[in-house]
Amino acid sequence: MGKIKVAINGFGTIGKRVADAVDAQDDMEVVGVTKTGPNFGCELAIKKGFPLYCTFDNKDRIEKFAEFGYECLGGLTDLLSISDIVVDCSPGKLGEENLEKYQSAGVKYIFQGGEKHDLTGLSYTSSANHKMNLNAQGTRVVSCNTTGLSRTLVPLYEYCGSLKVECTMIRRAADPGDSSKGPINAIKPVLKVPSHHGPDVMTVKPEIEINSLAVAVPTTIMHVHSIIADLPRDHGLTTEKIIQMWRSTPRVIVMHGSDNRIKTTAEVMELARDIGRKWGDLHEIFVWEDGVKLVGDRLYYFQAIHQESDVIPENVDCIRALMGIEEDWKKSVSKTDESINKYYSIS
Ligand SMILES: NC(=O)c1ccc[n+]([C@@H]2O[C@H](COP(=O)([O-])OP(=O)(O)OC[C@H]3O[C@@H](n4cnc5c(N)ncnc54)[C@H](OP(=O)(O)O)[C@@H]3O)[C@@H](O)[C@H]2O)c1
């Protein structure tokens, strides 16, 4: 079988990262990325050698790219006609419109967490439900927060057999490259209660009973989760065993905050920059070891999520699931991560 031909529709915060992660793999290739017009970001696509297409099919819009010196190879329809699968990285809420285009082109499709589960009737995280997504026509990689919750809660659930969770999402107000959102000097409770994040975990692992609240705070670099999980009686776990469990869980980093002087998200992101992935990304969920405590059957912990990047390797695993080329999620995860790390020469 040749390489899987992947289209990236939307080359913004998530799209450019997914394109790089796909480019790092030896079983798939980027056949094109789309931009709405000749704006910033086209330069990056050209530099990376990703064929550039227009989000729309109008001749006028396609020709506009050339006026700014960018070679545009056609519209979205042209790109879909040479693709096996499209990763939709357009801004949220465009799903219905784009879904029709993918269905009429007959390509497989992956949406992101800005779309609702109902759009596809199927959602994805690598650790929770890779098998359920095998050979499906389309799915949705859940949001950065839901992905983060799934990373630490799924192994806990698999060990215990039941889990009741209450959590608060302390959310970054905006991405670093986004000047249009706030708050800049306030703490904003999300007044939709419960917030969608916890219940969204149940789209990939319905067995976990979970609810959440959310507040937005004036920071751009990470989300923090404050989590309380009630384990069943006779769980046989200790704080130390739970920490060990997460240490051996893919894409989770557990570190002592006080000993290592990693007390806030600022230091976590500095650590991420030291790792050396592009954009200073941290694909892993960061758990503060000294913030984990089991009291009786109740577990307390904090974790930090790099919102722009934890979903990136999940998209690569999801492509393998939909194309039916790797049944074992752990094998896919290790192939994805090794390839990405090699791409950035991280040993
Ligand atoms: N940012 C995060 O932290 C984050 C984390 C997890 C999941 N997500 C989800 O990922 C998705 C993408 O978010 P993002 O942050 O990457 O957004 P973004 O930075 O605003 O990028 C969106 C991209 O889509 C393009 N676009 C605009 N209209 C389009 C259309 N009609 N069809 C196709 N593409 C279109 C934009 O093109 P131009 O550049 O030409 O304007 C831009 O490249 C959303 O569902 C979001 O909820 C975001």
The ligand as a MOL file (V3000), in Angstrom:
LIG
                    3D

  0  0  0     0  0            999 V3000
M  V30 BEGIN CTAB
M  V30 COUNTS 48 52 0 0 0
M  V30 BEGIN ATOM
M  V30 1 N -6.3880 26.5780 18.9830 0
M  V30 2 C -6.5680 25.6660 19.9000 0
M  V30 3 O -6.0530 25.7910 21.0070 0
M  V30 4 C -7.3750 24.4350 19.6030 0
M  V30 5 C -7.1540 23.2820 20.3680 0
M  V30 6 C -7.8640 22.1140 20.0490 0
M  V30 7 C -8.8080 22.1350 19.0600 0
M  V30 8 N -9.0280 23.2960 18.3520 0 CHG=1
M  V30 9 C -10.0370 23.2450 17.2920 0
M  V30 10 O -9.3620 23.1390 16.0340 0
M  V30 11 C -10.1180 23.7960 15.0260 0
M  V30 12 C -9.2320 24.8340 14.3650 0
M  V30 13 O -8.8920 25.8090 15.3330 0
M  V30 14 P -7.6320 26.7710 15.1450 0
M  V30 15 O -7.3320 27.2930 16.4960 0
M  V30 16 O -6.5660 26.0910 14.3680 0 CHG=-1
M  V30 17 O -8.2660 27.9310 14.2640 0
M  V30 18 P -7.4750 29.0840 13.5010 0
M  V30 19 O -6.1070 29.2620 14.0490 0
M  V30 20 O -8.3980 30.2390 13.4560 0
M  V30 21 O -7.2910 28.4930 12.0320 0
M  V30 22 C -8.3880 28.2180 11.2270 0
M  V30 23 C -7.9430 28.0250 9.7870 0
M  V30 24 O -9.0850 27.7370 9.0070 0
M  V30 25 C -9.0830 28.5610 7.8520 0
M  V30 26 N -10.4640 28.8370 7.4400 0
M  V30 27 C -11.2280 29.9220 7.6030 0
M  V30 28 N -12.4490 29.7400 7.0750 0
M  V30 29 C -12.4460 28.4900 6.5600 0
M  V30 30 C -13.3910 27.7000 5.8530 0
M  V30 31 N -14.5930 28.1760 5.5460 0
M  V30 32 N -13.0400 26.4260 5.4870 0
M  V30 33 C -11.8120 25.9490 5.7580 0
M  V30 34 N -10.8690 26.6590 6.4240 0
M  V30 35 C -11.1940 27.9090 6.7940 0
M  V30 36 C -8.3200 29.7980 8.2330 0
M  V30 37 O -7.7610 30.2700 7.0160 0
M  V30 38 P -6.9320 31.6320 6.8900 0
M  V30 39 O -5.6810 31.4130 7.6590 0
M  V30 40 O -6.6870 31.7690 5.4510 0
M  V30 41 O -7.8130 32.6920 7.4820 0
M  V30 42 C -7.2720 29.2440 9.1830 0
M  V30 43 O -6.1350 28.8100 8.4770 0
M  V30 44 C -11.3670 24.3360 15.7290 0
M  V30 45 O -12.3790 23.3600 15.6590 0
M  V30 46 C -10.9130 24.4750 17.1650 0
M  V30 47 O -11.9740 24.4500 18.0830 0
M  V30 48 C -8.3200 24.4380 18.5800 0
M  V30 END ATOM
M  V30 BEGIN BOND
M  V30 1 1 1 2
M  V30 2 2 2 3
M  V30 3 1 2 4
M  V30 4 1 4 5
M  V30 5 2 4 48
M  V30 6 2 5 6
M  V30 7 1 6 7
M  V30 8 2 7 8
M  V30 9 1 8 9
M  V30 10 1 8 48
M  V30 11 1 9 10
M  V30 12 1 9 46
M  V30 13 1 10 11
M  V30 14 1 11 12
M  V30 15 1 11 44
M  V30 16 1 12 13
M  V30 17 1 13 14
M  V30 18 2 14 15
M  V30 19 1 14 16
M  V30 20 1 14 17
M  V30 21 1 17 18
M  V30 22 2 18 19
M  V30 23 1 18 20
M  V30 24 1 18 21
M  V30 25 1 21 22
M  V30 26 1 22 23
M  V30 27 1 23 24
M  V30 28 1 23 42
M  V30 29 1 24 25
M  V30 30 1 25 26
M  V30 31 1 25 36
M  V30 32 1 26 27
M  V30 33 1 26 35
M  V30 34 2 27 28
M  V30 35 1 28 29
M  V30 36 1 29 30
M  V30 37 2 29 35
M  V30 38 1 30 31
M  V30 39 2 30 32
M  V30 40 1 32 33
M  V30 41 2 33 34
M  V30 42 1 34 35
M  V30 43 1 36 37
M  V30 44 1 36 42
M  V30 45 1 37 38
M  V30 46 2 38 39
M  V30 47 1 38 40
M  V30 48 1 38 41
M  V30 49 1 42 43
M  V30 50 1 44 45
M  V30 51 1 44 46
M  V30 52 1 46 47
M  V30 END BOND
M  V30 END CTAB
M  END
